[in-house]
């Protein structure tokens, strides 16, 4: 390849990149984003695009398409129609056939589960508000709700029919890595209210109109984590860094505590899976709790990861619930039955019971979920990305068994305050089988509905 050709390729890539950015900018402007929002959002999008292999592939597509069209045109012009049809067959039709066949083989393999589940709709809530069993037994029947679409009556009816009574709202703050010295949102810090806040407020007001209880549960999202690091490892390395990070975290938490107070939200989570900070700075959390209670008068909890973190929290006695992100490993077998999964809960049940007895506080599973895969009970925390869906088998039965085993193990315990499942995607169509955590339109949804009706 000579320098002229290389220059043409680079020029084409740059032009395509700028064209994509202009499209994104146009979408922002069409949706009414402010100049500050655009300045905040565009650079991270641009960075993520060029650091993603799929981004580079999309940049190459126009150039490769041009080269293919030119190649076929010259074949027709110089070699005649026979050579043209031969080359278009090998360079266009054959790859399309290969991709189509591969997709269908993948679909056949991943979605070949034979699970004949008999759906029972007799337990569905058909009213336009919650039954409010929480007022009777104190157990939270909850779900993390996501989706950028505004709620409508159909979406709310879908939630109501499952006997859900609590909805978990999750606002995210972002930071680059575990040792970052600041966190915030792309439009800046939390000193002002934004359109995103208005969206959350409207959604919460709609839910409360139908009787739903709300848990506000702020999370931190790491944009560019070092290998093997996640939010549990967050820990600024210098005193100055800790001072900066802790101040920005307080601003983040107080912002949503004020919204929670304004909307009279029933439960507020002061932090989620921040194990290293919990161990290194217990005094930070103790003061944070005192200050939050000056702003917010509802009940509060902290969401500790299932492993050592729940034992390392020293401030459970200052909270209303012991919150656990309950992704406990339950077996080493694929496609386990309910009995096998219940057996896997036994050792964890002892630790959880002991934790309750030590602090005399109710246990709340602030988060629990299972993928629709045969290995869902082995590493329940493992994420289900879109690439895995091309080769990982769907197992609605395993997900259903995990739900059934959980309910049979915990639901009748007097000290157990309930569960907030992960996750429900508002507005998504789940007709095609998927391996995601959501129980929507899967047997797990019906099992949850029946147990929540008890």
N, C-alpha and C positions, 0 to 999 in steps of 0.2 A: 504493500500500500504506500503510495507516494504522499508527499506532504499536502498536495492539492486535494486529494481525496479525503485525507484525514481532516483537513480544514473544513471541507464541505459537510462531513459527518458532524463535527463539533458545532458548526453553524446551525445545522438542522436540529440538533439536540437543544441548543440554546433557544432557538425560535419556538420549538414545541413547548419547552419549559415555560417561557414567557406567555405563550398562548394559554396554557393551563392556568397559570396564575391570574391572567385576565378574566378567565371564566369564573374562577373562585371569587375574585374581586367583584365581578358583576353579580354573583349570587348574594354576596354580603350586602351590596348596595340595594338589590331588589328586596331583601328581607329587612331593610331598614337599620342595618348596623351603623353605629356611630363611627366617626373617624378614630376615636380612641380604641373601640372594639377591633376595628380592622388592623390597626397598628399592633395590637396585642396578639391577634389570632394569626395573622399572615406569616410572620417569621417562623413560628414553630411548625406551621403546616409546610412551609417551603423546605425547612430543614428535614422534617420527617420524610418528605417526598423523595429527596435526593439520597437519603440514607437507607431507603427501603428498596430491596431488589425488584419488587413489582413496580416501583416508581420508575426505575431505569428501563424496565421492559416496556412500560407505557410510553416513555420518551422515545424509545427506538422504533415503536410501531409505525409512526408516519414515514420515517426514513426507509424502513424495511418494506413497507407497502409500496412506496415510490419505486424502490429498486425492483420489486417483483413485477409491478405493472410495466416498467420500462423493459425488463427482461422478456416478458411475454409479448410486448408490442414488437420488439426487435425480432423475436422468433417468428412472428407472423409475417413481418415485412421481408425478412432475409431468407427464411427457411421454408415458408409456406404453411398452409393450414394443418397438414399432417403433423409436422414437428410441433406446431403451436398447441394442438390438442393433446399431444403426448406430454409436453412439458406442463401444461396447465393441469393435466390429470395428476402428475406426480408432485407438483409444487402447491396445488390448491386443494383439489378434490380429495386426494389421498390423505393429507394431514387432517382435513375436516372430518373425514370418515373415521380416522384413527382416534381423534379427540372424542367424537360422538360415541364410538364404540367403547372407548375407555371409560367415559362417564357412565354409560349404561351398565358396564360390567361392575364398576364401583358401586353403583346404586343397587344392583342385584346382590352383591356380596354384603354390603353394609346394612341393607334393609331386609334381610332374609329371615328375620326372627319370626317364629311361629308361636305367638302368644295370644291365645284366644281368651281375652278378658271380657267378662260380661258386665257392661256398664250399668250402674244402678242409680237412677235419677230421683229416687223417692226421697233422698235426703237433701235435695237442693233447696236453697232459700229462694222463694219466688217473689218475695216482697221487695219493696223499693228502699228498704233500710235494713240494717243489721238486726239480728234477733236479740243481740246483747246478752249472750251467755256469760260474757266476762263479768257482768254485774252480779251474776249468781255464783260463779266458781272462781273468779279471779285469774283465770287462765287466758293468756294472750294468744289469739289465733291470728298470726301475722304473716305478712308477705312483703318482701322488698319489691317496690314498684319502680319500673324504669320505662323510658320512652319519651321522645321529644314531642310527640303529638299531644295536643290538649285532650283532656278526658271528655268523652261524650257519654250519653246515657247507656249506650250499648256496652261500652267498656266497663262502666260502673256496674251494670247488671251482671256481667261475666264474673266480676269479683264477688258480688253479693251472693251469687248462687252457690259458691264454694264454701259458704259459711265463714269466710274470712271476716274478721272484725277489727283487726289492726293493720295499718299500712305503714311500712317503713319508707321514709323519704331520705335519699342519700345525696347530699350536696358534696361535691369534690373540691378539694384544694390541690394544687399541683406543686411539685418540686422536682428538681432535676435528678438528684441521686440521694443516697442514704446520708451523705455527709454535707448536704447543702445547708446553707446558713439562713435560708429564707423560704417561706412557702406563701402561696397566694393563688389568685386566679388570673387568667390570661388578660382580663381587662384591668388588672392592677391589684390593689390590696382590698381590704374589707372596710374601708373608711366611709364608703358610699354604698347605696343600694343600686342594683342594676336590673336590667330587663330579666335576667335569669332569676333574680329574687322574686320579681312579680309573677313569673311563670310558676315557681314553687308555691307562692301564696295562693294563687288562683286554684291550683290543683288541690291544695290542702283544704281550701274553703269548699270546693265541690265535694270532696270526700266527706268532710264533716257534715255537710248538708244531708248526707245519707246515714249519718250516725257513726261513721268509722272513727276509731281511735287512731292517733298518730304517734309514731316514734320518729323523732328527728335524729339522724345518725350520720354525722359528718365523717367522711373518709379522706385520706390523703392518697393521691395518685402520683407515683414516681414516673416521670416521663422517660428518662434515660438511665435506668438502674444499672449499676455495675453487675457483672456476672454473679449470679447466685444471691443478689441482694434484693430485699423487698422492704415494705414499710416497717416491718418488725425490727429491722436493723438500723433504722434512722437514729443517728447520733452525731451531731456536730462535734468536731474534734477539738476545737479550741474554746476557751471561756468566752471569747468575743462572739464566736460562732453560735454557741449555745444561747447567749443573751439575745442575739438577733433572731434566732429560730424560735425561741420560747415566746418572745414578744409577738412575732407574726402568728404563732399558733394561738395565742390568747385572743388576738384580734379576730382570727378565723372562727374560733369557738364562740366567743361572745356575740359575734354577728348573728349566728344562728340561734343562740340562746335568746337574743332579743326578739327574733322572729317567732320563736317558739312561745315566748311570753305573750307577744302581741296576739297570736292566734289561739292561745290557751291550749297548746299541744300537751298531751298527757305524759309523754316520756321523752327525755332528752339524754342522748348518749354523749359523754364528754370526750370520748376518744375510741379509736378502733385499732387494735393490733399494733400497739407501739411499745413492744416488749422492752427494747433497750432503754428507752426513756423512762419506762416504769421502774426498771431496776436501778438506773443511775440517778434518777431525780425524783424520788418519792415526795420530797417536800414541794416540788412544783405542782404535783397533782393535788396535794392536800390544800394548798392555797387556791388553786384553780377551783376546786369544789366550793370553798367558802365564798369566793367571788361570784361564781355562777349562781349560787343560792340567793345572792342579793338581787339578781336580775330576773331569775326564773324560779317560779314557785311550784312547778310540777315535780314529778318523780324523775330521778336521774340514775343512770347506770354507766358502766364502762364495758366495752366489748373486748374481752381478753381472748387471745388465741388458745386453742384447746390444749396445747402441750404445756411446757413449763410455765408459761406466762400466767395462767390462771392461779398458780400457786405463788407467784412472785408479787402479785398485787398486794400492797400493804394497806390500801385504803378502802377495802370492801365494806368495813364497818361504817363508813361515811356515806354510803350509797343505799339506794332502796332495793336494788337487785344486783346479784352477782351475774354479770353478763358473760356468756361463753360463746365463742365462735366454734361450734361443735362439730368440726370436721375430723372426728376421731377415726383412725384406721380400725376397721372392724373384722377383717379377714384377710387371708392371703390367697383366696380362691376367687376365680371368676365365676359369674352366674351363681352366687350363693343363694340358698333358700332362706326363708324368714327365720327358721330355727338357728341356722348357722350365724346369721347376723346378730340375732339376740344374744347368742353365746359370746360374740365379740364385744358386746356392750358391757358385759359383767364387770371386767376389771376397771373400766372407766366409770361405771356406776358407783363403785366403792369410793373412788377419789372424789367424785362429784358430791356424793352424800356426805363425805367427811368435810368437804369445803363448806357445805351448807351448815353442818352442825357446829363447825368452828366459829362461824360468824353469825349464825342464827338469821341468815338472810335467804329469801327465796332465790332459786336458781332460774334464770331466764336464758334460753338459747337465743342469743341476739342474732345468730345467723346459723343456718343449717341448710344443706342442699346436697343433691346427688345428681350426677350426670346420668344420661340414659345409655350407659355402656356396661358391658359385662364385668368390668373391673371397678365399677363405681364405689364399692365398699372397701377397696384396697387402699386407695389414696383419694379420699373424697374431695380433698382440696385442689387436686390437679385440674388445671384449666382445660376447657374444651374449645380449642380454636378451630377456625374454619377448615384448615388444611387437614386436621385429623378426621374430619367428617368424610374425607375421600377414601379412607382406608380402615377406619375404626368402626366396628359393628355396633349397630343400635341394639339396645336391650331395654325395652320398656319394662320387662318383667323384673330385671335387677333393680331398677329405680323404684318400682312399685314395692318390691320386697324390702328395700331399705326404708321406705316410708312406713310400711306396716310394722316392721321390727322396732322402729323408733317409737311409734305410738304405743305399742304393746309394752315397751320397756318403761316409758316415762309418764304417759298421760295421766295415769291414776295416782301418781305420787303427790302427796299433799303439799310438799315443799316445792314442787315444780310449777313455775309461773307461766310457762308457755313457750312458744317458738315463733321465730320470724324466718320463714323459708326464703331461700334464694333460688329463683327470682321470677318475676312476672313481667313480661314485655308487653306494654300497652300498644295495641294496634298491630301487632305482628300476626301473620297468618302461619299457623303451624300444621298445615295439612300434610306437608311432606315430613316424613320421619326425620328427627334430628337427635343429636347426642347431647344437646345443651342441658343445662341445669333445670330449666323451666319445667314444671309439671303440666303446663297448659296443654289441654286436649290429649293428655296421656292418662293411662290408668292411675298414675300417682295422684293426679288431680282428684279423681273420684274417691280414692282411698282417703285423701286429706279431707274431702267434703264430708265423708261418712263419720270420720273421727271427730271433726270439728262440730258435728251435729250432736255429739254426746253431751 
